[in-house]
Each structure stands twice: as structure tokens, then as C-alpha cells.
């Protein structure tokens, strides 16, 4: 049995047979649920909050696989070939953010898996023009569900990163907000948000959608 959420024909799907069932079972064993609906659009910008722990990624992966939706996400270049390390052990690794971590023999396999899961490598040492490049890439695609972390990390933030908003505005794409609700063990898919051109108000309204939602390590405050 897979997720009961209906995914429309316009949304890019993985067309997997067994994996969605396994992911749904693991999600249920973890006592997590997915509620709401996915807009039947070929291109969607997805944002989720609060992102307060690295384990969020595990539950998000299960949720995505259970829905059998084909997603793309941005990830630092080093995550495609290196293992994370402690800064205190290797402080010199911070000299180049794209070479963070340590190389290992199976780094090539890590890269394949990351790309198969939908990862798009981002060079943090040369971020200039990254949004414009992404706009051009998305314009050339027929379908895409792009997942972004608006907080930019796992620590509480007073402002969201603006990348998702710029992409939505330039491409005229809906934003799908998802609440990571640890209190109720729930991924709550909200109504799609469309930008109005009033960036300051829109960003405030979007943050308000997550106000009071309890993440694993902190509660989101708009």
C-alpha cells in the first residue's frame, strides 16, 4: 500500500514499483504521515521548515519516495564525493567550501547515488550567477519539482534565503510550503503560494505559514 495522496499526471513521477511501498512502510513504522495535496503542475518550487536536524533528510526522503515523485534538490559539491568531518579535526578544510570533508574510495558511488536521488551540485566557492543559471536550466526542462531549504541550515534564522522566491518570481512557478511537524510526526503540504511582486510582504506571509511548528530541535518563530 502506498501513500493515499493523489499525484496528478502533470507532476514528474518516478514510476517505481517496489520502492514507494517500502518507503511508505518505513514512514509508517517511524509514525510519520503525509497530509495535504500536490498541485497538478509540471514545475513546482517546494520549501520545507523548520529544518532543525540532519535527520530531517531521512524522513523527507521516505516521504518523497512514498509519493513516487521525482524531485531535484541543490546540494554542496562536496556531498557528491566526500564524507563529512569535524572542523576541529581538519580546520584547513574550510579554506575551500567545495572541498569540505574527506575523499574516500567509494566517493564515485556516492556521486551516482546523489544524482539518482535528484541532487544538483552547487559550487559554493563560485556562487555568483547561480540563480540565473538555475533559471535557464529550469526553463529548458519540461517538468521539475525542485526542493529547497529556505532557512539555509539547521539553526534558527530570522530571515529566509531568497533563492526560492526569486526562482518562483522569474519563472512564474507555484511555491509548495511543507511543514516539518515533529510534534505530530507530520509532513503537512499546504496550499500553493503564488508571489505577488511585493517581496517583503510575500516573504513575511510565507514565514507565517510555519509559525509555531515544532521541528526536532527548535520551534519555528516567524
N, C-alpha and C positions, 0 to 999 in steps of 0.2 A: 504493500500500500504506500502511495506517495503522498506528497502534500496535497491538500484539498484546494489550495489556491489555484485558480484558473489562470493560465498564462496564454494570452491572446496570440494569434498567428503572426502578428507584426513583430513581436518580441523575439530577438535571437535566442534560439534554444539549442541545447547540446545534443538532443536526440539520443541520449544514453539509455540503456536498457536496465541494467542492474544497479549502477551506482546511485541513482536517485533513491531507490528503495533502501539501500544500505545506509545512505546519509540520513534519510528520514527516520530510520530505526535508531541510529546513533543519537540523533537530535532528541527523539522522544525519550531515550534512555537517560539523556542528560537533563530531562524535564524542561526542554525548551520548546516553544511553539512559534509559528509564524502566522501573523494575522494581517488582514488588510487585502489590498489588491495591487496588481501591477498594471499601470496604464498600457493600453494596447498601442504602443508606439514603437517604431523601428529604432529610434535613437533616444536614449534616456540618460540623464546625469543622476547618479544615486549618491546620496550623502547619508552618513550614519553617525550618531552621537548618543551618549558620551562614549568616547573611546578612551578607556582608562587602564587597560591591561593588554599585554601581548596575547593573552588567551582569547581575546575577542576574535582574533583572526580565525581561530579554530572553529568557533561556533558559527561565524559568518560563512566560512567555507562549507560547513554542513548544511546551513540554510540555503545557500546558493545551489549546491548540488541536489538537494532535495526538491528544489523547484525546477531543476534541469534547465536553468537559464545560463546562457553563455555570456560571461562577463569579461570586462577588461579592467585592469587597475594599474595605477602607477606605483612603481617600486624603485628604490635606490639601486643604482647599477651594481653595487657590491653584493646585493642579495641574490644575484643571479650566478654567483660563482664562489662566494666566500662564506665562512661561518662567523657568527657574531662573537666578539671577545670583550673582555673587561678593559675599559680605558686605563685603569690603574696598572694593568699588566703590560699593555702596549700603548703608552701615551703617544708615540710617534705616529700611530695610525690616523690621528686626527689631522695630520698635515694635508692629506688628500681625502675628502669625504667619499670619493668613489673607490678608494682602496681600503676602506674600513674592513676590519675582520681579517681572517687568515685564510690563505688558499688551502685547499685540501684535494686529495686525489679524485674525489667524486664531484668536484665543482662543475664539471661539464654536464653531469646528470642533473644537478641542482638547477642549472640554467634551462635545460629542456623542460623540467617539471614546472618551473616558474612560468615559462611561456605557454605551456599547455594549459595551465590554470588561468591564463589571461593576462599575465604580467607584461607591462610595458616598461622597459628600463629607462630611468631618468638619470642623466649626468648632473649631479648636484654642483660640480665644480664649474659648469658652464650652463647655468640655468637661464641666461639671457635669451629671450625669444622663445622659451619653451612653450608658452601658452599659444603663441601664433603658430608654431609648428604643429601643435596638437590640433588646433582648429583646422589647419589644412589637411591633416591626416583623417580627421573625423568626416570632413566634407567629402572625402574620396570613398568613404565606406557607405555601404547600403544600410547596415544595421550595426548598432553598438549599444551595449549597456555599460557605461563607464562608472566604476565605483571610486569615490574619493573620500578621504578623511578630512573634513573641514577644519578640525582642530589642529591638524599638523603634527600631532604626537599624543602621548598618553597623559600629559599633565593638563590640569585645568587651564583654560585660556579665556581671556576676556573678549577676544575677537576671533572670528573665523578667518581662515585663509580665503582669499578672494578668487582663487583659480576656478572653482566650480561655478561661481556666479558669472565670471567673465565668459566662460565657455557657453553657459546657458544663454547669456545675452547675445553673444556674437552668432551663435548657431540657431537661436530661437528654439531651444530644447526644453522640455519639462524637467524639473528637478523633483526627484522622488526622495523625500525625507524618511529615514528609518530610525526609530527609537530603539536603542540597545537597552532594554529594560531588565536589569538583573533582579530587581525586586520580585517581578512577576515571571521571570525567565521567559521573556517575550521579545521577539522581533516584530515591532508594530509598524507596518507600512502605511504611511499617512497619504492624504490626498496629494496629487502632484501640485507643485508650486510653479507658477509662471512669473518671470521677472517683469517689472513694470517700467523699468528705466530709472526709478528712484532707488538708487543703490543703497543709500543709508537706511531708508525705511525697510526695504526688502530684507536686508541682512538682519535687521533687528527683529523683523517678523519671523524670519526663519529660525533664528536662535530661540525665540519664544516657544517654538514648537517642541523644543527639547527641555524646557524649564522644568525642574523638579524630577526629571528622570534619573533614577539611581543606576549608575554604572557599577562595575565591580569594585572600584577603589575610590570613586567620588561621585557626588550628585551634581548634575549639570545645573548651573545657575546662569540664566540669561542676562 
